[in-house]
Amino acid sequence: MKTIRKITVTACCLAICLILGGTAIAATLNVPGDYLTIGEAIDASLNGDIINVLPGSYPGNITVDKSVSIRGVQGAEVTFVTPSANQNGFQVIASDVTISGFTISGATGFNWSGILIGGLFPGDDTHLGVTDVTVTKCILEGNAAGVYIWKANNSMIVNNTVRNNASVPGNENAGNGIIVWEGPSLNTQIVNNEVYGNDKFGIFVGADAERDFTGTKINGNNLYQNGAYRWLGYTYPPGANWLGMGFMNALGSIKVSGNKILATNGVDIWVFNAPGLRAVGNPIRNDLGPNIPMPTP
């Protein structure tokens, strides 16, 4: 493993920065050019660094414990993170983190996720206080959950595809596309995602007991063909048991607006004890229609 940190500034600029008491200049670490794996690059990084990842397939179970930006520089279609069963793709325990441009799949088994924000595992209360984590331009598929937010604030889940995440027997939270579970989890933003084919809800916010989710905003998402697991006990005809979003014991102001939801004889927005929920301008569709694309095979 290489240990050289590449910083693209001249010695003169660095000297001036130090003389003037400026902040440290971020380094750019390259995978696999400087480090073979994403985990090795994180270990070598400092807060504020950028980790650029070239196309390829990389192992999962990546703990992000620095405030870094991790970027699949050529996009999710060619840059893969493949955790083994009973591993997360990424588990984020630092604040001010961005993850972008990856396909993450294979995090199967009880309580495992493509990206877990707020702990090493759901139920981990040793890393509370995680805030300002952004996930964007990723494909999250074939996991027990796509994105799982655990007691973290200011999460931004924007412009992702979250599909075909599957239920696990005995685990009520597996099979959701994007889940915000337990709290407080404040100011979560879930915006402009394509969410389909997940076994349970496309998006779920809640807890076993009342928790604070103030500031949650869910806007501009396209949800369809979620809910095949029928965990709520519905008995819709085959192919018509869609579940769009769910909210349970979710206190505080929650705004849901401008989403497209396919709900053929199914549930567009399921609510149990969410008094601060305001849902406006979410067109409910009874067919895929011209503006809701068919899912990718």
C-alpha positions in Angstrom: 0.0 0.0 0.0 1.3 3.4 -0.9 1.5 6.0 1.8 2.1 9.2 -0.2 -0.7 11.8 0.1 -1.0 13.7 -3.2 -1.7 17.4 -2.7 -1.8 19.4 -5.9 -0.5 22.7 -4.7 2.9 24.3 -5.0 5.3 24.5 -2.1 5.0 28.3 -2.3 1.3 28.3 -2.0 1.5 25.9 1.0 4.1 28.1 2.7 1.9 31.1 2.2 -1.1 29.2 3.6 0.9 28.2 6.7 2.3 31.7 7.3 -1.2 33.2 7.0 -2.6 30.6 9.3 -5.1 29.2 6.7 -6.8 26.0 7.0 -5.3 22.8 5.7 -5.6 22.1 2.0 -7.5 19.0 1.0 -5.6 16.1 -0.6 -6.9 14.0 -3.4 -6.4 10.3 -2.9 -6.8 7.9 -5.9 -8.1 4.4 -5.9 -6.6 2.2 -7.2 -3.7 4.5 -8.2 -2.6 5.4 -4.7 -4.5 2.8 -2.7 -5.9 -0.5 -3.7 -9.1 -0.3 -1.8 -11.5 2.5 -0.7 -11.0 1.4 2.9 -7.2 1.9 2.6 -7.7 5.3 1.2 -10.0 6.3 4.1 -7.4 5.1 6.6 -4.8 7.3 5.0 -7.1 10.3 4.6 -7.6 13.4 6.7 -10.8 15.3 7.3 -11.7 17.2 4.1 -9.9 15.0 1.7 -11.3 13.7 -1.6 -11.1 10.1 -2.6 -11.5 9.5 -6.3 -12.4 5.9 -7.3 -11.9 4.7 -10.8 -14.1 2.1 -12.5 -13.9 -1.4 -11.1 -15.3 -3.6 -8.3 -14.3 -3.0 -4.7 -15.0 -4.9 -1.5 -17.6 -3.6 0.9 -17.8 -3.4 4.7 -16.2 0.1 4.3 -16.2 2.2 7.5 -16.2 5.9 6.9 -14.8 7.5 10.0 -13.4 10.6 8.4 -15.1 13.7 6.9 -14.3 12.9 3.3 -15.9 12.9 -0.1 -15.8 9.5 -1.8 -16.5 9.7 -5.5 -16.9 7.1 -8.3 -15.5 9.5 -10.8 -17.0 7.8 -13.9 -20.3 7.0 -12.3 -22.3 4.2 -10.7 -22.7 2.2 -14.0 -19.0 1.3 -13.9 -18.0 1.6 -10.3 -19.1 -1.2 -7.9 -19.0 -1.8 -4.2 -19.9 -5.4 -3.5 -20.2 -6.4 0.2 -20.4 -10.0 1.2 -23.5 -11.3 3.0 -23.8 -10.0 6.5 -21.8 -6.8 5.7 -22.8 -3.3 4.8 -21.6 -1.6 1.7 -20.6 1.5 3.6 -21.2 2.3 7.3 -20.8 6.0 8.0 -19.8 7.0 11.5 -18.3 10.5 10.7 -20.1 13.7 9.9 -19.7 15.8 6.7 -19.3 12.8 4.4 -20.4 12.6 0.7 -20.7 9.3 -1.2 -21.4 9.5 -4.9 -21.3 7.5 -8.1 -21.4 3.8 -6.9 -23.5 0.8 -7.5 -23.8 -1.0 -4.1 -25.2 -4.4 -4.0 -25.0 -7.7 -2.0 -25.5 -6.4 1.6 -27.8 -9.3 2.4 -28.7 -10.9 5.7 -30.3 -9.5 8.9 -30.1 -5.7 9.2 -27.5 -5.0 6.5 -27.6 -2.1 4.1 -26.0 -0.7 1.0 -25.3 2.5 3.0 -25.8 2.7 6.7 -25.6 6.3 8.2 -25.1 6.7 11.9 -23.5 3.5 13.1 -21.7 0.3 12.4 -25.0 -1.5 12.5 -28.7 -0.5 13.3 -28.9 -0.3 17.0 -25.4 1.0 17.4 -25.6 3.9 19.9 -21.8 4.3 20.3 -21.6 6.7 17.3 -24.4 9.1 18.0 -24.2 12.7 16.6 -23.5 11.9 12.9 -24.7 14.7 10.8 -24.5 16.1 7.2 -24.0 12.9 5.2 -24.9 13.1 1.5 -25.6 10.1 -0.8 -26.0 11.0 -4.4 -25.9 9.5 -7.9 -25.7 5.9 -6.5 -27.5 2.7 -7.4 -28.5 0.7 -4.4 -29.9 -2.7 -5.3 -30.0 -6.3 -4.0 -29.4 -5.4 -0.3 -31.5 -6.0 2.8 -32.1 -2.2 2.7 -30.8 0.4 0.2 -30.1 3.3 2.5 -30.6 3.0 6.3 -30.4 6.1 8.5 -30.0 5.5 12.2 -30.3 8.4 14.6 -28.5 10.8 12.2 -29.3 14.4 11.4 -29.2 16.4 8.1 -28.9 13.4 5.9 -29.3 14.2 2.1 -30.4 11.3 -0.1 -30.6 12.8 -3.6 -30.7 11.6 -7.2 -30.2 7.9 -6.5 -31.8 4.7 -7.9 -32.9 2.5 -5.0 -34.4 -0.8 -6.3 -34.9 -4.5 -5.7 -33.9 -4.5 -2.0 -35.2 -7.6 -0.4 -36.9 -8.7 2.8 -35.2 -10.9 5.4 -37.4 -13.3 7.5 -37.8 -12.0 11.0 -36.5 -8.5 10.2 -39.2 -5.9 10.0 -36.9 -3.3 8.6 -35.3 -5.3 5.7 -36.8 -4.8 2.3 -37.3 -1.1 2.5 -35.7 1.1 -0.2 -34.8 4.1 2.1 -35.5 3.8 5.8 -35.1 6.4 8.5 -35.4 4.4 11.7 -35.4 5.5 15.3 -34.5 8.9 16.4 -34.2 11.7 16.8 -33.3 11.9 13.1 -33.8 15.5 12.2 -33.8 17.4 8.8 -33.6 14.3 6.6 -33.9 15.3 2.9 -35.0 12.6 0.4 -35.2 14.2 -3.0 -35.4 13.1 -6.7 -34.8 9.4 -6.2 -36.1 6.6 -8.4 -37.4 4.0 -5.9 -38.9 0.7 -7.1 -39.1 -3.0 -6.8 -38.3 -3.0 -3.1 -40.0 -5.7 -1.0 -41.6 -3.4 1.5 -41.9 0.4 1.4 -40.1 2.5 -1.0 -39.5 5.1 1.8 -40.2 4.5 5.4 -39.8 6.9 8.4 -40.5 5.7 11.9 -39.8 3.9 15.1 -41.2 1.4 17.5 -42.0 4.2 20.0 -42.6 7.9 19.3 -39.4 9.7 18.1 -38.7 13.2 16.6 -38.2 13.5 12.9 -38.7 17.2 12.7 -37.5 18.8 9.4 -37.9 15.7 7.2 -38.6 16.6 3.6 -39.5 14.0 0.9 -39.8 15.6 -2.5 -39.7 14.8 -6.2 -39.3 11.0 -5.8 -40.7 8.4 -8.2 -42.0 5.3 -6.4 -43.5 2.2 -8.0 -43.8 -1.5 -7.6 -42.7 -1.5 -4.0 -44.4 -3.8 -1.4 -44.2 -7.3 -2.8 -43.5 -8.7 0.7 -47.0 -7.7 1.9 -45.7 -7.4 5.5 -48.8 -5.4 6.5 -51.0 -8.3 5.7 -52.7 -6.9 2.6 -54.1 -9.4 0.2 -54.1 -7.5 -3.1 -54.1 -9.3 -6.4 -50.7 -10.3 -7.7 -49.0 -7.4 -9.3 -51.1 -4.8 -7.5 -49.9 -4.6 -3.9 -47.7 -1.5 -4.0 -46.6 0.4 -0.9 -45.2 3.9 -1.6 -44.2 5.4 1.7 -44.8 4.6 5.4 -44.7 6.7 8.6 -45.0 5.3 12.1 -44.6 7.0 15.5 -43.0 9.9 13.6 -43.3 13.1 15.5 -42.4 16.6 14.3 -42.9 18.5 11.1 -42.6 16.2 8.1 -43.4 17.5 4.6 -44.1 15.1 1.6 -44.6 16.9 -1.7 -44.2 16.5 -5.4 -43.7 12.7 -5.5 -45.1 10.3 -8.1 -46.5 7.2 -6.4 -47.9 4.2 -8.2 -50.6 2.6 -6.0 -52.7 0.2 -8.0 -55.2 -0.9 -5.4 -52.4 -0.4 -2.9 -51.2 2.1 -0.4 -49.7 5.3 -1.5 -48.8 6.8 1.9 -49.4 4.6 5.0 -49.5 6.5 8.3 -49.7 5.4 11.9 -49.2 8.2 14.5 -47.5 11.0 12.5 -49.4 14.1 13.5 -47.0 16.6 12.0 -47.1 14.9 8.5 -48.2 17.2 5.7 -48.6 15.5 2.3 -49.4 17.8 -0.7 -49.2 17.5 -4.4 -48.3 13.8 -4.7 -50.0 12.5 -7.8 -51.2 8.9 -7.3 -51.0 6.8 -10.4 -52.9 3.6 -11.2 -50.7 2.6 -14.1 -47.1 3.1 -15.1 -48.1 5.7 -17.6 -45.9 7.8 -19.8 -44.2 9.6 -17.0 -43.4 6.6 -14.9 -40.9 4.3 -16.6 -41.0 0.6 -16.5 -38.4 -0.9 -14.1 -35.2 -2.1 -15.5 -35.2 -6.0 -15.7 
